[in-house]
Amino acid sequence: MSKVIIELEGGLVQAVYSDDKKVEVAILDHDVFEDQDPKLDLDGFFFPELDPNLTVLKKWQQKKSEYLAAYPLLDED
């Protein structure tokens, strides 16, 4: 199964990655209707950046692991 990863920063899409070059992506962001200068062309399809090994996901998982080691979640039992 092909996977698409959408990287967010501050609520904005920074990048889209896929392990399959045949995947097309469209972004439907309802918040644009509240913007003073809405970008209504985001619903057009585009091809994501090819990342066959999904290295962006591996980097995320490493950062998550480091974060959880530094800030362990509290047990709510």
Secondary structure, DSSP 8 states (H G I E B T S, - for coil): ---EEEEEETTEEEEEEES-TT--B----GGGGGSSS--TTTTS-B--EE-TT-HHHHHHHHHHHHHHHHS------
